[in-house]
Amino acid sequence: MIRAEFRIELPAGTWVSEVSQSFPDATFRLLTGLRADDTAVELGEVGTDSPAAVSAAIRDHPATVSYEELDAADGTVLARYKTTDTALYEFAQAPSLAPEYPVVVRNGWFEFDVTGTREEFDQLRAGLDGSGLRFELLSLVEDDRGDDAGTLVTDRQREVLDAALRAGYFEVPRECTLADVAASLDVDTSTASGVLRRGQARIVKSFLTGADGGT
């Protein structure tokens, strides 16, 4: 069994690509979605310093059929909306492994996890290679011994955690910024943040529950 995390460039022209690039510091999370013919109904959450402006950009986008804000607090907006933009679903249905929710979008790129067999993973990788989209494989864990024998953190997560530790990111007060950690690894800040967050979550979950940290 393989567990992998990808970061992929969004197809050009998709609403979430355009809106996320207009608000590069915002984090968009697609919590769930359902495609019906030529439209898709989605439940999404946005973390941003400009919640009203981001909500307006989504609501007023030509691809948005309807938009209902469900909750807004502390820089986070939860909304249900219908869109005519189904490119992401077409992409998700093409490979053998569909992205797992939540799908995270930042500044024109989306991040997601997949779980499947080596054959399914190879088919997905081949599909991405032929898609013309830029992508990064953020982490890969292969476990042939069963679900209970997985690695606590991935090699990629360990690399980022180690770089953050050595740079003093976990000191109180901090001795460096997240941007400094990202620069030392030659990646962008959003990538470093995502990998670091997942690695920390695995370690905390393992410490508190004795579990292996999940995916």
WODA-V242324 format. One record per helix or strand of 2 or more residues. SS is the DSSP state (alpha for helix, beta for strand). FROM is the first residue (numbers start at 1). TO is the last residue. Records with the same first field share a line. If there is no record, write none. Layout:
BEGIN
SS = FROM-TO ; FROM-TO
END
This chain:
BEGIN
beta = 2-9 ; 27-36 ; 39-47 ; 64-73 ; 76-83 ; 100-106 ; 109-116 ; 135-142
alpha = 15-22 ; 51-60 ; 87-94 ; 118-129 ; 147-149 ; 155-167 ; 178-185 ; 189-209
END
